[in-house]
């Protein structure tokens, strides 16, 4: 998911460089949403991820 976010960010930068404002704005918003979703899922996986059973 982080790869998709970086891909859309690169698309936004290239589109902005060539003057395509509509595509740039859309790609930037998609990149932001994907990155936020990645961060939320990452924090959840850190909290609930690997549970080590107590030693007997």
C-alpha positions as CSV (number, residue, x, y, z in Angstrom):
1,X,0.0,0.0,0.0
2,X,2.9,2.3,0.7
3,X,4.2,1.5,-2.8
4,X,0.9,2.7,-4.3
5,X,1.0,5.9,-2.2
6,X,4.5,6.6,-3.5
7,X,3.5,5.9,-7.0
8,X,0.6,8.3,-6.9
9,X,2.8,10.9,-5.3
10,X,5.3,10.6,-8.2
11,X,2.4,10.9,-10.7
12,X,1.3,14.0,-8.9
13,X,4.8,15.5,-9.1
14,X,5.2,14.7,-12.8
15,X,1.7,16.0,-13.6
16,X,2.4,19.2,-11.7
17,X,5.7,19.7,-13.5
18,X,3.9,19.4,-16.9
19,X,1.0,21.6,-15.8
20,X,-1.8,19.1,-15.5
21,X,-3.5,20.6,-12.5
22,X,-6.6,18.4,-12.3
23,X,-4.6,15.2,-12.5
24,X,-2.1,16.5,-10.0
25,X,-4.8,17.3,-7.4
26,X,-6.5,14.0,-7.8
27,X,-3.2,12.0,-7.6
28,X,-2.2,14.0,-4.5
29,X,-5.5,13.3,-2.7
30,X,-5.2,9.6,-3.5
31,X,-1.7,9.5,-2.3
32,X,-2.7,11.2,1.0
33,X,-5.6,8.8,1.6
34,X,-3.5,5.7,0.9
35,X,-0.7,6.9,3.1
36,X,-3.1,7.7,5.9
37,X,-4.6,4.2,5.5
38,X,-1.2,2.7,5.6
39,X,-0.3,4.5,8.8
40,X,-3.5,3.4,10.5
41,X,-3.1,-0.3,9.5
42,X,0.6,-0.1,10.5
43,X,-0.3,1.1,14.0
44,X,-3.0,-1.5,14.4
45,X,-0.6,-4.2,13.3
46,X,1.9,-2.9,15.9
47,X,-0.7,-3.0,18.7
48,X,-2.4,-6.3,17.8
49,X,0.2,-8.0,15.7
50,X,2.5,-10.4,17.4
51,X,1.4,-11.6,20.8
52,X,4.0,-13.6,22.7
53,X,2.5,-16.2,25.0
54,X,3.7,-16.0,28.6
55,X,6.4,-18.4,29.6
56,X,5.3,-21.4,31.6
